[in-house]
Amino acid sequence: MPDGSKKPVSDRLLKILACPVCKASVEIWPLSKSDSGLKCSKCNRIYPIRDGIPLMLESEVLSGENKTEK
Ligand SMILES: [Zn+2]
């Protein structure tokens, strides 16, 4: 487990963020050693965080059910 001293997104910001698809809350989800994303607690879509900015857009979804195929 990481020591948690460095969070990609503050707790405060995390509280106001919600999945744009189902409006459920999201949690910090480690993608790799240096990278984290935000995972929706309901649909399991994972949104990326770039330069400390969460990209809560359906088009940016990294994974999850119903991944867009266009
Ligand atoms: Zn969702």
N, CA, C, O and the ligand as a Tripos MOL2 file, in Angstrom:
@<TRIPOS>MOLECULE
protein
  281   279    71     0     0
PROTEIN
NO_CHARGES

@<TRIPOS>ATOM
      1 N           0.8450   -1.2180    0.0000 N.3       1 MET1
      2 CA          0.0000    0.0000    0.0000 C.3       1 MET1
      3 C           0.8720    1.2570    0.0000 C.2       1 MET1
      4 O           1.8680    1.3250    0.7210 O.2       1 MET1
      5 N           0.5020    2.2410   -0.8000 N.am      2 PRO2
      6 CA          1.2160    3.5260   -0.7630 C.3       2 PRO2
      7 C           0.9460    4.2370    0.5600 C.2       2 PRO2
      8 O          -0.0560    3.9640    1.2210 O.2       2 PRO2
      9 N           1.8300    5.1410    0.9440 N.am      3 ASP3
     10 CA          1.6370    5.8020    2.2300 C.3       3 ASP3
     11 C           0.5330    6.8660    2.1880 C.2       3 ASP3
     12 O           0.0840    7.3540    3.2250 O.2       3 ASP3
     13 N           0.1160    7.2080    0.9920 N.am      4 GLY4
     14 CA         -1.0190    8.1190    0.8800 C.3       4 GLY4
     15 C          -0.6880    9.5690    1.1250 C.2       4 GLY4
     16 O          -1.5830   10.4000    1.2800 O.2       4 GLY4
     17 N           0.6040    9.8820    1.1620 N.am      5 SER5
     18 CA          0.9740   11.2670    1.4470 C.3       5 SER5
     19 C           0.7330   12.1650    0.2410 C.2       5 SER5
     20 O           0.5550   13.3760    0.3730 O.2       5 SER5
     21 N           0.7300   11.5510   -0.9270 N.am      6 LYS6
     22 CA          0.5440   12.3660   -2.1280 C.3       6 LYS6
     23 C          -0.7340   11.9190   -2.8370 C.2       6 LYS6
     24 O          -0.8020   10.8270   -3.4010 O.2       6 LYS6
     25 N          -1.7110   12.7630   -2.7960 N.am      7 LYS7
     26 CA         -2.9690   12.4240   -3.4480 C.3       7 LYS7
     27 C          -3.0890   13.1460   -4.7750 C.2       7 LYS7
     28 O          -2.7720   14.3310   -4.8790 O.2       7 LYS7
     29 N          -3.5430   12.4340   -5.7830 N.am      8 PRO8
     30 CA         -3.7000   13.0600   -7.1020 C.3       8 PRO8
     31 C          -4.8160   14.1000   -7.0960 C.2       8 PRO8
     32 O          -4.7800   15.0710   -7.8530 O.2       8 PRO8
     33 N          -5.7920   13.8870   -6.2440 N.am      9 VAL9
     34 CA         -6.9250   14.8080   -6.1510 C.3       9 VAL9
     35 C          -7.2400   14.9870   -4.6670 C.2       9 VAL9
     36 O          -7.2400   14.0150   -3.9130 O.2       9 VAL9
     37 N          -7.5030   16.2060   -4.2500 N.am     10 SER10
     38 CA         -7.8090   16.4460   -2.8360 C.3      10 SER10
     39 C          -9.1610   15.8510   -2.4570 C.2      10 SER10
     40 O         -10.0460   15.6760   -3.2940 O.2      10 SER10
     41 N          -9.2870   15.5490   -1.1780 N.am     11 ASP11
     42 CA        -10.5530   14.9920   -0.6950 C.3      11 ASP11
     43 C         -11.7140   15.9380   -0.9870 C.2      11 ASP11
     44 O         -12.8340   15.5280   -1.2930 O.2      11 ASP11
     45 N         -11.3920   17.2040   -0.8770 N.am     12 ARG12
     46 CA        -12.4220   18.2190   -1.0880 C.3      12 ARG12
     47 C         -12.9570   18.1790   -2.5180 C.2      12 ARG12
     48 O         -14.1630   18.2400   -2.7600 O.2      12 ARG12
     49 N         -12.0170   18.0740   -3.4510 N.am     13 LEU13
     50 CA        -12.4150   18.0210   -4.8580 C.3      13 LEU13
     51 C         -13.1360   16.7090   -5.1550 C.2      13 LEU13
     52 O         -14.1230   16.6690   -5.8890 O.2      13 LEU13
     53 N         -12.6190   15.6570   -4.5700 N.am     14 LEU14
     54 CA        -13.1980   14.3380   -4.8010 C.3      14 LEU14
     55 C         -14.6780   14.3000   -4.4100 C.2      14 LEU14
     56 O         -15.4920   13.6350   -5.0520 O.2      14 LEU14
     57 N         -14.9960   15.0190   -3.3560 N.am     15 LYS15
     58 CA        -16.3740   15.0250   -2.8680 C.3      15 LYS15
     59 C         -17.3610   15.6480   -3.8420 C.2      15 LYS15
     60 O         -18.5230   15.2450   -3.9090 O.2      15 LYS15
     61 N         -16.8890   16.6350   -4.5970 N.am     16 ILE16
     62 CA        -17.8140   17.3150   -5.5140 C.3      16 ILE16
     63 C         -17.8220   16.7020   -6.9030 C.2      16 ILE16
     64 O         -18.6530   17.0430   -7.7450 O.2      16 ILE16
     65 N         -16.8840   15.7920   -7.1290 N.am     17 LEU17
     66 CA        -16.8480   15.1470   -8.4390 C.3      17 LEU17
     67 C         -17.8630   14.0050   -8.5040 C.2      17 LEU17
     68 O         -18.1110   13.3110   -7.5180 O.2      17 LEU17
     69 N         -18.4260   13.8370   -9.6650 N.am     18 ALA18
     70 CA        -19.3570   12.7300   -9.8550 C.3      18 ALA18
     71 C         -19.2500   12.2370  -11.2850 C.2      18 ALA18
     72 O         -18.8830   12.9760  -12.1990 O.2      18 ALA18
     73 N         -19.5780   10.9820  -11.4470 N.am     19 CYS19
     74 CA        -19.5720   10.3930  -12.7770 C.3      19 CYS19
     75 C         -20.5870   11.1280  -13.6540 C.2      19 CYS19
     76 O         -21.7430   11.2790  -13.2560 O.2      19 CYS19
     77 N         -20.1770   11.5860  -14.8370 N.am     20 PRO20
     78 CA        -21.0940   12.3150  -15.7060 C.3      20 PRO20
     79 C         -22.1870   11.4280  -16.2940 C.2      20 PRO20
     80 O         -23.2080   11.9190  -16.7750 O.2      20 PRO20
     81 N         -21.9650   10.1370  -16.2490 N.am     21 VAL21
     82 CA        -22.9290    9.2110  -16.8380 C.3      21 VAL21
     83 C         -24.0550    8.8720  -15.8670 C.2      21 VAL21
     84 O         -25.2330    8.9790  -16.2060 O.2      21 VAL21
     85 N         -23.6800    8.4600  -14.6530 N.am     22 CYS22
     86 CA        -24.7070    8.0230  -13.7150 C.3      22 CYS22
     87 C         -24.7620    8.8720  -12.4510 C.2      22 CYS22
     88 O         -25.5550    8.5970  -11.5510 O.2      22 CYS22
     89 N         -23.9200    9.9060  -12.3780 N.am     23 LYS23
     90 CA        -23.9290   10.8590  -11.2520 C.3      23 LYS23
     91 C         -23.5570   10.2460   -9.9150 C.2      23 LYS23
     92 O         -23.8420   10.8180   -8.8630 O.2      23 LYS23
     93 N         -22.9330    9.1050   -9.9530 N.am     24 ALA24
     94 CA        -22.5000    8.4760   -8.7050 C.3      24 ALA24
     95 C         -21.1480    9.0480   -8.2870 C.2      24 ALA24
     96 O         -20.4630    9.6860   -9.0860 O.2      24 ALA24
     97 N         -20.7750    8.8200   -7.0510 N.am     25 SER25
     98 CA        -19.4970    9.3270   -6.5560 C.3      25 SER25
     99 C         -18.3430    8.5260   -7.1630 C.2      25 SER25
    100 O         -18.5170    7.3950   -7.6170 O.2      25 SER25
    101 N         -17.1840    9.1360   -7.1560 N.am     26 VAL26
    102 CA        -16.0100    8.4720   -7.7170 C.3      26 VAL26
    103 C         -14.9390    8.3360   -6.6390 C.2      26 VAL26
    104 O         -14.9410    9.0660   -5.6480 O.2      26 VAL26
    105 N         -14.0370    7.4040   -6.8460 N.am     27 GLU27
    106 CA        -12.9320    7.2190   -5.8960 C.3      27 GLU27
    107 C         -11.6200    7.1810   -6.6540 C.2      27 GLU27
    108 O         -11.5690    6.8580   -7.8410 O.2      27 GLU27
    109 N         -10.5470    7.5250   -5.9250 N.am     28 ILE28
    110 CA         -9.2310    7.4960   -6.5490 C.3      28 ILE28
    111 C          -8.8480    6.0560   -6.8480 C.2      28 ILE28
    112 O          -8.9760    5.1720   -6.0000 O.2      28 ILE28
    113 N          -8.3860    5.8420   -8.0440 N.am     29 TRP29
    114 CA         -8.0840    4.4980   -8.5000 C.3      29 TRP29
    115 C          -6.6930    4.4780   -9.1240 C.2      29 TRP29
    116 O          -6.4730    5.1230  -10.1480 O.2      29 TRP29
    117 N          -5.7610    3.7570   -8.5320 N.am     30 PRO30
    118 CA         -4.4040    3.7280   -9.0870 C.3      30 PRO30
    119 C          -4.3370    3.0070  -10.4260 C.2      30 PRO30
    120 O          -4.8280    1.8870  -10.5630 O.2      30 PRO30
    121 N          -3.7320    3.6510  -11.4030 N.am     31 LEU31
    122 CA         -3.6080    3.0520  -12.7320 C.3      31 LEU31
    123 C          -2.2280    2.4360  -12.9120 C.2      31 LEU31
    124 O          -2.0670    1.3950  -13.5480 O.2      31 LEU31
    125 N          -1.2380    3.1090  -12.3350 N.am     32 SER32
    126 CA          0.1300    2.6090  -12.3710 C.3      32 SER32
    127 C           0.8530    3.2210  -11.1830 C.2      32 SER32
    128 O           0.2310    3.8650  -10.3380 O.2      32 SER32
    129 N           2.1640    3.0240  -11.1160 N.am     33 LYS33
    130 CA          2.9130    3.5450   -9.9750 C.3      33 LYS33
    131 C           2.7930    5.0570   -9.8350 C.2      33 LYS33
    132 O           2.7220    5.5920   -8.7290 O.2      33 LYS33
    133 N           2.7730    5.7250  -10.9710 N.am     34 SER34
    134 CA          2.7980    7.1890  -10.9110 C.3      34 SER34
    135 C           1.4830    7.8300  -11.3300 C.2      34 SER34
    136 O           1.3110    9.0460  -11.2430 O.2      34 SER34
    137 N           0.5720    7.0040  -11.7800 N.am     35 ASP35
    138 CA         -0.6550    7.5380  -12.3580 C.3      35 ASP35
    139 C          -1.8950    7.0520  -11.6170 C.2      35 ASP35
    140 O          -1.9780    5.9000  -11.1900 O.2      35 ASP35
    141 N          -2.8490    7.9570  -11.4780 N.am     36 SER36
    142 CA         -4.1100    7.5640  -10.8760 C.3      36 SER36
    143 C          -5.2680    8.0590  -11.7150 C.2      36 SER36
    144 O          -5.1440    9.0090  -12.4890 O.2      36 SER36
    145 N          -6.3780    7.4030  -11.5450 N.am     37 GLY37
    146 CA         -7.5870    7.8360  -12.2130 C.3      37 GLY37
    147 C          -8.6990    7.9140  -11.1920 C.2      37 GLY37
    148 O          -8.4650    7.7710   -9.9920 O.2      37 GLY37
    149 N          -9.8920    8.1380  -11.6620 N.am     38 LEU38
    150 CA        -11.0510    8.1770  -10.7770 C.3      38 LEU38
    151 C         -12.0610    7.1490  -11.2540 C.2      38 LEU38
    152 O         -12.4870    7.1600  -12.4090 O.2      38 LEU38
    153 N         -12.4340    6.2650  -10.3470 N.am     39 LYS39
    154 CA        -13.3510    5.1980  -10.7390 C.3      39 LYS39
    155 C         -14.7340    5.4730  -10.1660 C.2      39 LYS39
    156 O         -14.8920    5.7900   -8.9870 O.2      39 LYS39
    157 N         -15.7250    5.3420  -11.0320 N.am     40 CYS40
    158 CA        -17.1030    5.5110  -10.6030 C.3      40 CYS40
    159 C         -17.5130    4.3100   -9.7540 C.2      40 CYS40
    160 O         -17.2290    3.1630  -10.1000 O.2      40 CYS40
    161 N         -18.1840    4.5900   -8.6360 N.am     41 SER41
    162 CA        -18.5680    3.5120   -7.7300 C.3      41 SER41
    163 C         -19.7530    2.7150   -8.2560 C.2      41 SER41
    164 O         -20.0680    1.6420   -7.7420 O.2      41 SER41
    165 N         -20.3950    3.2380   -9.2670 N.am     42 LYS42
    166 CA        -21.5960    2.5840   -9.7790 C.3      42 LYS42
    167 C         -21.3540    1.8300  -11.0880 C.2      42 LYS42
    168 O         -21.6390    0.6370  -11.1870 O.2      42 LYS42
    169 N         -20.8300    2.5300  -12.0820 N.am     43 CYS43
    170 CA        -20.6710    1.8940  -13.3980 C.3      43 CYS43
    171 C         -19.2460    1.4180  -13.6590 C.2      43 CYS43
    172 O         -18.9730    0.7890  -14.6820 O.2      43 CYS43
    173 N         -18.3180    1.7270  -12.7100 N.am     44 ASN44
    174 CA        -16.9250    1.2820  -12.8170 C.3      44 ASN44
    175 C         -16.1520    1.8930  -13.9780 C.2      44 ASN44
    176 O         -15.0790    1.4090  -14.3380 O.2      44 ASN44
    177 N         -16.6920    2.9440  -14.5570 N.am     45 ARG45
    178 CA        -15.9000    3.6390  -15.5680 C.3      45 ARG45
    179 C         -14.7210    4.3060  -14.8460 C.2      45 ARG45
    180 O         -14.8480    4.7430  -13.7020 O.2      45 ARG45
    181 N         -13.5910    4.3760  -15.5240 N.am     46 ILE46
    182 CA        -12.4190    5.0190  -14.9370 C.3      46 ILE46
    183 C         -12.0510    6.2470  -15.7540 C.2      46 ILE46
    184 O         -11.8260    6.1730  -16.9620 O.2      46 ILE46
    185 N         -11.9970    7.3750  -15.0620 N.am     47 TYR47
    186 CA        -11.6630    8.6360  -15.7130 C.3      47 TYR47
    187 C         -10.2220    8.9920  -15.4130 C.2      47 TYR47
    188 O          -9.7450    8.7750  -14.2990 O.2      47 TYR47
    189 N          -9.5260    9.5360  -16.3950 N.am     48 PRO48
    190 CA         -8.1120    9.8870  -16.1820 C.3      48 PRO48
    191 C          -7.9520   11.2040  -15.4190 C.2      48 PRO48
    192 O          -8.8580   12.0370  -15.3880 O.2      48 PRO48
    193 N          -6.7910   11.3680  -14.8110 N.am     49 ILE49
    194 CA         -6.4250   12.6420  -14.1880 C.3      49 ILE49
    195 C          -5.1800   13.1160  -14.9180 C.2      49 ILE49
    196 O          -4.1650   12.4210  -14.9510 O.2      49 ILE49
    197 N          -5.2650   14.3010  -15.5020 N.am     50 ARG50
    198 CA         -4.1030   14.8140  -16.2330 C.3      50 ARG50
    199 C          -3.6310   16.1150  -15.6160 C.2      50 ARG50
    200 O          -4.3920   17.0780  -15.5120 O.2      50 ARG50
    201 N          -2.3820   16.1400  -15.2110 N.am     51 ASP51
    202 CA         -1.8080   17.3350  -14.5690 C.3      51 ASP51
    203 C          -2.6510   17.7790  -13.3890 C.2      51 ASP51
    204 O          -2.8350   18.9750  -13.1630 O.2      51 ASP51
    205 N          -3.1590   16.8210  -12.6410 N.am     52 GLY52
    206 CA         -3.9380   17.1460  -11.4490 C.3      52 GLY52
    207 C          -5.3720   17.5310  -11.7320 C.2      52 GLY52
    208 O          -6.1210   17.8820  -10.8210 O.2      52 GLY52
    209 N          -5.7550   17.4640  -12.9920 N.am     53 ILE53
    210 CA         -7.1250   17.8330  -13.3490 C.3      53 ILE53
    211 C          -7.9110   16.5980  -13.7760 C.2      53 ILE53
    212 O          -7.5790   15.9670  -14.7800 O.2      53 ILE53
    213 N          -8.9410   16.2530  -13.0280 N.am     54 PRO54
    214 CA         -9.7510   15.0940  -13.3990 C.3      54 PRO54
    215 C         -10.5520   15.3700  -14.6670 C.2      54 PRO54
    216 O         -11.2150   16.3990  -14.7880 O.2      54 PRO54
    217 N         -10.4780   14.4450  -15.5950 N.am     55 LEU55
    218 CA        -11.2160   14.6040  -16.8500 C.3      55 LEU55
    219 C         -12.4890   13.7740  -16.7670 C.2      55 LEU55
    220 O         -12.5270   12.6060  -17.1560 O.2      55 LEU55
    221 N         -13.5220   14.4110  -16.2510 N.am     56 MET56
    222 CA        -14.7790   13.7040  -16.0450 C.3      56 MET56
    223 C         -15.6480   13.8020  -17.2910 C.2      56 MET56
    224 O         -16.7090   14.4250  -17.2950 O.2      56 MET56
    225 N         -15.1680   13.1770  -18.3230 N.am     57 LEU57
    226 CA        -15.8910   13.2100  -19.5920 C.3      57 LEU57
    227 C         -16.0740   11.7890  -20.0930 C.2      57 LEU57
    228 O         -15.1630   10.9650  -20.0160 O.2      57 LEU57
    229 N         -17.2460   11.5200  -20.6000 N.am     58 GLU58
    230 CA        -17.5150   10.1700  -21.0880 C.3      58 GLU58
    231 C         -16.5550    9.7830  -22.2010 C.2      58 GLU58
    232 O         -16.1970    8.6150  -22.3510 O.2      58 GLU58
    233 N         -16.1420   10.7830  -22.9830 N.am     59 SER59
    234 CA        -15.2520   10.4940  -24.1020 C.3      59 SER59
    235 C         -13.8320   10.1750  -23.6470 C.2      59 SER59
    236 O         -13.0280    9.6590  -24.4230 O.2      59 SER59
    237 N         -13.5230   10.4860  -22.3770 N.am     60 GLU60
    238 CA        -12.1720   10.2430  -21.8610 C.3      60 GLU60
    239 C         -12.0780    8.9430  -21.0830 C.2      60 GLU60
    240 O         -11.0010    8.5840  -20.6060 O.2      60 GLU60
    241 N         -13.1750    8.2420  -20.9490 N.am     61 VAL61
    242 CA        -13.2070    7.0310  -20.1380 C.3      61 VAL61
    243 C         -12.1290    6.0400  -20.5680 C.2      61 VAL61
    244 O         -11.9750    5.7420  -21.7520 O.2      61 VAL61
    245 N         -11.3920    5.5400  -19.5860 N.am     62 LEU62
    246 CA        -10.3090    4.5990  -19.8660 C.3      62 LEU62
    247 C         -10.8320    3.1710  -19.9380 C.2      62 LEU62
    248 O         -10.4060    2.3770  -20.7770 O.2      62 LEU62
    249 N         -11.7530    2.8640  -19.0490 N.am     63 SER63
    250 CA        -12.3080    1.5200  -19.0600 C.3      63 SER63
    251 C         -13.6220    1.5040  -18.3060 C.2      63 SER63
    252 O         -14.0190    2.5010  -17.7030 O.2      63 SER63
    253 N         -14.2760    0.3910  -18.3440 N.am     64 GLY64
    254 CA        -15.5500    0.2840  -17.6700 C.3      64 GLY64
    255 C         -16.5430   -0.4030  -18.5800 C.2      64 GLY64
    256 O         -16.2730   -0.6700  -19.7510 O.2      64 GLY64
    257 N         -17.6800   -0.6760  -18.0170 N.am     65 GLU65
    258 CA        -18.7000   -1.3340  -18.8200 C.3      65 GLU65
    259 C         -19.1600   -0.4010  -19.9310 C.2      65 GLU65
    260 O         -19.1160    0.8220  -19.7900 O.2      65 GLU65
    261 N         -19.5890   -0.9770  -21.0060 N.am     66 ASN66
    262 CA        -20.1400   -0.1510  -22.0750 C.3      66 ASN66
    263 C         -19.1570    0.8670  -22.6320 C.2      66 ASN66
    264 O         -19.5290    2.0120  -22.8900 O.2      66 ASN66
    265 N         -17.9320    0.4690  -22.8150 N.am     67 LYS67
    266 CA        -16.9430    1.3640  -23.3950 C.3      67 LYS67
    267 C         -17.3480    1.7150  -24.8170 C.2      67 LYS67
    268 O         -17.7310    0.8530  -25.6090 O.2      67 LYS67
    269 N         -17.2520    3.0080  -25.1190 N.am     68 THR68
    270 CA        -17.7460    3.4830  -26.4130 C.3      68 THR68
    271 C         -16.9890    2.8820  -27.5890 C.2      68 THR68
    272 O         -15.7580    2.8600  -27.6120 O.2      68 THR68
    273 N         -17.7150    2.4150  -28.5220 N.am     69 GLU69
    274 CA        -17.1170    1.8840  -29.7440 C.3      69 GLU69
    275 C         -17.6690    2.6670  -30.9110 C.2      69 GLU69
    276 O         -18.7940    2.4540  -31.3630 O.2      69 GLU69
    277 N         -16.8290    3.5940  -31.3890 N.am     70 LYS70
    278 CA        -17.3120    4.3930  -32.5020 C.3      70 LYS70
    279 C         -16.3890    4.2500  -33.6860 C.2      70 LYS70
    280 O         -16.6290    4.8530  -34.7320 O.2      70 LYS70
    281 ZN        -20.8150    6.0510  -13.4270 Zn       71 ZN71
@<TRIPOS>BOND
     1     1     2 1
     2     2     3 1
     3     3     4 2
     4     3     5 am
     5     5     6 1
     6     6     7 1
     7     7     8 2
     8     7     9 am
     9     9    10 1
    10    10    11 1
    11    11    12 2
    12    11    13 am
    13    13    14 1
    14    14    15 1
    15    15    16 2
    16    15    17 am
    17    17    18 1
    18    18    19 1
    19    19    20 2
    20    19    21 am
    21    21    22 1
    22    22    23 1
    23    23    24 2
    24    23    25 am
    25    25    26 1
    26    26    27 1
    27    27    28 2
    28    27    29 am
    29    29    30 1
    30    30    31 1
    31    31    32 2
    32    31    33 am
    33    33    34 1
    34    34    35 1
    35    35    36 2
    36    35    37 am
    37    37    38 1
    38    38    39 1
    39    39    40 2
    40    39    41 am
    41    41    42 1
    42    42    43 1
    43    43    44 2
    44    43    45 am
    45    45    46 1
    46    46    47 1
    47    47    48 2
    48    47    49 am
    49    49    50 1
    50    50    51 1
    51    51    52 2
    52    51    53 am
    53    53    54 1
    54    54    55 1
    55    55    56 2
    56    55    57 am
    57    57    58 1
    58    58    59 1
    59    59    60 2
    60    59    61 am
    61    61    62 1
    62    62    63 1
    63    63    64 2
    64    63    65 am
    65    65    66 1
    66    66    67 1
    67    67    68 2
    68    67    69 am
    69    69    70 1
    70    70    71 1
    71    71    72 2
    72    71    73 am
    73    73    74 1
    74    74    75 1
    75    75    76 2
    76    75    77 am
    77    77    78 1
    78    78    79 1
    79    79    80 2
    80    79    81 am
    81    81    82 1
    82    82    83 1
    83    83    84 2
    84    83    85 am
    85    85    86 1
    86    86    87 1
    87    87    88 2
    88    87    89 am
    89    89    90 1
    90    90    91 1
    91    91    92 2
    92    91    93 am
    93    93    94 1
    94    94    95 1
    95    95    96 2
    96    95    97 am
    97    97    98 1
    98    98    99 1
    99    99   100 2
   100    99   101 am
   101   101   102 1
   102   102   103 1
   103   103   104 2
   104   103   105 am
   105   105   106 1
   106   106   107 1
   107   107   108 2
   108   107   109 am
   109   109   110 1
   110   110   111 1
   111   111   112 2
   112   111   113 am
   113   113   114 1
   114   114   115 1
   115   115   116 2
   116   115   117 am
   117   117   118 1
   118   118   119 1
   119   119   120 2
   120   119   121 am
   121   121   122 1
   122   122   123 1
   123   123   124 2
   124   123   125 am
   125   125   126 1
   126   126   127 1
   127   127   128 2
   128   127   129 am
   129   129   130 1
   130   130   131 1
   131   131   132 2
   132   131   133 am
   133   133   134 1
   134   134   135 1
   135   135   136 2
   136   135   137 am
   137   137   138 1
   138   138   139 1
   139   139   140 2
   140   139   141 am
   141   141   142 1
   142   142   143 1
   143   143   144 2
   144   143   145 am
   145   145   146 1
   146   146   147 1
   147   147   148 2
   148   147   149 am
   149   149   150 1
   150   150   151 1
   151   151   152 2
   152   151   153 am
   153   153   154 1
   154   154   155 1
   155   155   156 2
   156   155   157 am
   157   157   158 1
   158   158   159 1
   159   159   160 2
   160   159   161 am
   161   161   162 1
   162   162   163 1
   163   163   164 2
   164   163   165 am
   165   165   166 1
   166   166   167 1
   167   167   168 2
   168   167   169 am
   169   169   170 1
   170   170   171 1
   171   171   172 2
   172   171   173 am
   173   173   174 1
   174   174   175 1
   175   175   176 2
   176   175   177 am
   177   177   178 1
   178   178   179 1
   179   179   180 2
   180   179   181 am
   181   181   182 1
   182   182   183 1
   183   183   184 2
   184   183   185 am
   185   185   186 1
   186   186   187 1
   187   187   188 2
   188   187   189 am
   189   189   190 1
   190   190   191 1
   191   191   192 2
   192   191   193 am
   193   193   194 1
   194   194   195 1
   195   195   196 2
   196   195   197 am
   197   197   198 1
   198   198   199 1
   199   199   200 2
   200   199   201 am
   201   201   202 1
   202   202   203 1
   203   203   204 2
   204   203   205 am
   205   205   206 1
   206   206   207 1
   207   207   208 2
   208   207   209 am
   209   209   210 1
   210   210   211 1
   211   211   212 2
   212   211   213 am
   213   213   214 1
   214   214   215 1
   215   215   216 2
   216   215   217 am
   217   217   218 1
   218   218   219 1
   219   219   220 2
   220   219   221 am
   221   221   222 1
   222   222   223 1
   223   223   224 2
   224   223   225 am
   225   225   226 1
   226   226   227 1
   227   227   228 2
   228   227   229 am
   229   229   230 1
   230   230   231 1
   231   231   232 2
   232   231   233 am
   233   233   234 1
   234   234   235 1
   235   235   236 2
   236   235   237 am
   237   237   238 1
   238   238   239 1
   239   239   240 2
   240   239   241 am
   241   241   242 1
   242   242   243 1
   243   243   244 2
   244   243   245 am
   245   245   246 1
   246   246   247 1
   247   247   248 2
   248   247   249 am
   249   249   250 1
   250   250   251 1
   251   251   252 2
   252   251   253 am
   253   253   254 1
   254   254   255 1
   255   255   256 2
   256   255   257 am
   257   257   258 1
   258   258   259 1
   259   259   260 2
   260   259   261 am
   261   261   262 1
   262   262   263 1
   263   263   264 2
   264   263   265 am
   265   265   266 1
   266   266   267 1
   267   267   268 2
   268   267   269 am
   269   269   270 1
   270   270   271 1
   271   271   272 2
   272   271   273 am
   273   273   274 1
   274   274   275 1
   275   275   276 2
   276   275   277 am
   277   277   278 1
   278   278   279 1
   279   279   280 2
@<TRIPOS>SUBSTRUCTURE
     1 MET1         2 RESIDUE 1 A MET
     2 PRO2         6 RESIDUE 1 A PRO
     3 ASP3        10 RESIDUE 1 A ASP
     4 GLY4        14 RESIDUE 1 A GLY
     5 SER5        18 RESIDUE 1 A SER
     6 LYS6        22 RESIDUE 1 A LYS
     7 LYS7        26 RESIDUE 1 A LYS
     8 PRO8        30 RESIDUE 1 A PRO
     9 VAL9        34 RESIDUE 1 A VAL
    10 SER10       38 RESIDUE 1 A SER
    11 ASP11       42 RESIDUE 1 A ASP
    12 ARG12       46 RESIDUE 1 A ARG
    13 LEU13       50 RESIDUE 1 A LEU
    14 LEU14       54 RESIDUE 1 A LEU
    15 LYS15       58 RESIDUE 1 A LYS
    16 ILE16       62 RESIDUE 1 A ILE
    17 LEU17       66 RESIDUE 1 A LEU
    18 ALA18       70 RESIDUE 1 A ALA
    19 CYS19       74 RESIDUE 1 A CYS
    20 PRO20       78 RESIDUE 1 A PRO
    21 VAL21       82 RESIDUE 1 A VAL
    22 CYS22       86 RESIDUE 1 A CYS
    23 LYS23       90 RESIDUE 1 A LYS
    24 ALA24       94 RESIDUE 1 A ALA
    25 SER25       98 RESIDUE 1 A SER
    26 VAL26      102 RESIDUE 1 A VAL
    27 GLU27      106 RESIDUE 1 A GLU
    28 ILE28      110 RESIDUE 1 A ILE
    29 TRP29      114 RESIDUE 1 A TRP
    30 PRO30      118 RESIDUE 1 A PRO
    31 LEU31      122 RESIDUE 1 A LEU
    32 SER32      126 RESIDUE 1 A SER
    33 LYS33      130 RESIDUE 1 A LYS
    34 SER34      134 RESIDUE 1 A SER
    35 ASP35      138 RESIDUE 1 A ASP
    36 SER36      142 RESIDUE 1 A SER
    37 GLY37      146 RESIDUE 1 A GLY
    38 LEU38      150 RESIDUE 1 A LEU
    39 LYS39      154 RESIDUE 1 A LYS
    40 CYS40      158 RESIDUE 1 A CYS
    41 SER41      162 RESIDUE 1 A SER
    42 LYS42      166 RESIDUE 1 A LYS
    43 CYS43      170 RESIDUE 1 A CYS
    44 ASN44      174 RESIDUE 1 A ASN
    45 ARG45      178 RESIDUE 1 A ARG
    46 ILE46      182 RESIDUE 1 A ILE
    47 TYR47      186 RESIDUE 1 A TYR
    48 PRO48      190 RESIDUE 1 A PRO
    49 ILE49      194 RESIDUE 1 A ILE
    50 ARG50      198 RESIDUE 1 A ARG
    51 ASP51      202 RESIDUE 1 A ASP
    52 GLY52      206 RESIDUE 1 A GLY
    53 ILE53      210 RESIDUE 1 A ILE
    54 PRO54      214 RESIDUE 1 A PRO
    55 LEU55      218 RESIDUE 1 A LEU
    56 MET56      222 RESIDUE 1 A MET
    57 LEU57      226 RESIDUE 1 A LEU
    58 GLU58      230 RESIDUE 1 A GLU
    59 SER59      234 RESIDUE 1 A SER
    60 GLU60      238 RESIDUE 1 A GLU
    61 VAL61      242 RESIDUE 1 A VAL
    62 LEU62      246 RESIDUE 1 A LEU
    63 SER63      250 RESIDUE 1 A SER
    64 GLY64      254 RESIDUE 1 A GLY
    65 GLU65      258 RESIDUE 1 A GLU
    66 ASN66      262 RESIDUE 1 A ASN
    67 LYS67      266 RESIDUE 1 A LYS
    68 THR68      270 RESIDUE 1 A THR
    69 GLU69      274 RESIDUE 1 A GLU
    70 LYS70      278 RESIDUE 1 A LYS
    71 ZN71       281 GROUP 0 **** ****
